[in-house]
């Protein structure tokens, strides 16, 4: 009985870790994309506001 309970908790933690890792991966990809876009088009974007 206790092994089933601890196995269920381990599965929940594994799923939560996977969800967190996916979220961090998406956040990192978006951050890198934003930096690349600013490096490529920063002058054009800033000229729109100046």
C-alpha positions in Angstrom: 0.0 0.0 0.0 2.7 2.5 0.9 4.7 1.7 -2.2 1.7 2.6 -4.4 1.3 5.9 -2.5 5.0 6.8 -2.8 4.9 5.7 -6.5 2.0 8.1 -7.1 3.8 10.9 -5.4 6.9 10.2 -7.5 4.8 10.3 -10.7 3.3 13.6 -9.7 6.7 15.1 -9.0 8.0 13.8 -12.2 5.1 15.3 -14.1 5.6 18.6 -12.3 9.3 18.6 -13.1 8.6 17.9 -16.7 6.0 20.7 -16.9 8.5 23.1 -15.2 11.3 22.1 -17.6 9.1 22.7 -20.6 8.0 26.1 -19.3 11.6 27.1 -18.7 12.6 25.9 -22.1 9.9 27.9 -23.8 10.8 31.0 -21.7 14.5 30.6 -22.7 13.6 30.2 -26.4 11.4 33.3 -26.3 14.1 35.3 -24.5 16.8 34.3 -27.1 14.5 35.0 -30.0 13.8 38.5 -28.5 17.5 39.2 -28.1 18.3 38.1 -31.7 15.4 40.2 -33.1 16.7 43.2 -31.1 20.2 42.7 -32.4 19.0 42.3 -36.0 16.3 45.0 -36.1 17.2 47.2 -33.1 18.1 50.3 -35.2 15.0 50.0 -37.3 12.7 49.6 -34.3 14.3 52.5 -32.4 14.0 54.8 -35.4 10.2 54.3 -35.3 10.1 55.9 -31.8 12.7 58.7 -32.2 
